[in-house]
Amino acid sequence: MKIIILGAGQVGSSVAESLVSEANEINVIDTDTRRLRQLQNRLDLRTVIGNAALPSVLRQAGAEDTDLLIAVTQSDQTNLCACRTADTLFKIPTKIARLRSADYSRHPELLDAKNFAVDFSICPEQIVTDYLLKLIEFPEALQVLEFADGMVSLVAARAVEGGPLVGHPVSDLRRHMPEIDARIAAIYRRDQPIMPDGNTRIEAGDEVFYLAATRDMRQVMTELRQSDQPTRRIMIAGGGNIGSRLAEVAQERYQVKVIESQEQRARELGSLLDRALVLAGDATDENLLIAENIDDMDFFLALTNDDENNIMAALLAKNLGARRVLALINRRAYADLLQADRIDIAISPAQVSIGSLLAHVRRGDVAAVHSLRRGAAEALEFVVHGDASTSRVIGRHISELELPRGASIGAIVRGVSQDTPGASLHLGQVLIAHGDTLIEPEDHVILFLASKSLVPKVERYFQVGLAFF
């Protein structure tokens, strides 16, 4: 597939890195020469310097025969203009735009074919905000991801000494919870993946990924660790796009304090947030944190635009008694170093939001994509089409499938329907995958891939044969 990516920032670079490894032809446009040079030194792709909305620049990037345009610059206007130009002059079939302003979501008619011609739009800041809200709701988790319109959840949690299942084989999960069906999809032990069977024993310190119906998830989590007390008080460092969005939603359910370093921005937030306390100050100021009772905080989230400040603020908050701390870190190397150390959760906003983009890029009917372990692994939701004669999976038991090593089916959602694109799914039946589970047409199949290098093989395996058409 030939793809043009507009913008070489965190989102654009992460998308390029994910797609270039899957034998796509990638062209990246940006005005920043240094960014493009760094990207080209790391990845096998072409770069073009210039304004991404100009026809001449798009033509230089090969827009005449491009299959997909991904416009993820920092400017909504540039992204929208590029999509309109790509449609009018070059007839690019699929156009995805990053839109940071919530105004556009309130006027979807602006994005249709008669106007800006945006096929799919994403807002990374809102995706990250929703992700953080899930982590606040499940304070024991490292990741909480949803499939099938929220019917199924994939949760990553660290097993701790004293958890009911720690030291026991995976098969004991069913014995401990006979009324609930759940599946452990993968275990990472000392950063190495283990595809578990019934005899695999869970050890303290393991990072365990498990799937269950969302309604059962809280009870399943208690098998790995004792439940933390519910979150009541949170402190947010940084009142930017993500921090302000999170505070605005969280103030309805939690006691919220926000620390913002710029006085003018703090005043603006104070007028916006009617139930949260907004403080003008430095989140790395020990005296300020102590004065604001950091040791009473259930969750401290460092969400500024500065990685180093986020790291230092989270470390300081943890040292001063905050029960759980999270740092937003753009540089993935930092996140890899800090996760599971003194910082409970280190997340990359680009890796969190990239799944929404990849769902529109993956071949076959992919309903959802989630990046796991900061881009090393993936979870996919495929919608299975065809019949027993045109599909390699329909009419077969899971035990009969020839999936590549490192790929496993965790759950199936059956009986869902979607009347119009973008509409909510009608409720179906959640089936946790077992060897004798039979796959039927239109099933939503949720897979865990221990390495994203497995994606092309799994995509090909689930594609419908030509006879189906």
FENVEN-V278792 format. One record per helix or strand. SS is the DSSP state (@ for helix, = for strand). FROM is the first residue (numbers start at 1). LEN is the number of residues. If there is no record, write none. Layout:
BEGIN
SS FROM LEN
SS FROM LEN
END
This chain:
BEGIN
= 2 5
@ 10 11
= 25 6
@ 33 10
= 46 4
@ 55 6
@ 63 3
= 68 4
@ 76 15
= 94 5
@ 104 3
@ 108 4
= 120 3
@ 124 14
= 141 7
@ 148 3
= 152 7
= 169 1
@ 172 5
= 182 8
= 192 3
= 201 1
= 207 7
@ 214 8
= 233 5
@ 241 10
= 255 6
@ 263 10
= 277 4
@ 286 6
@ 294 3
= 299 4
@ 307 13
= 325 4
@ 332 7
= 339 1
= 343 1
= 345 3
@ 349 10
= 366 7
= 377 7
= 397 1
@ 398 3
= 407 8
= 429 4
= 438 1
= 444 6
@ 452 11
@ 466 3
END
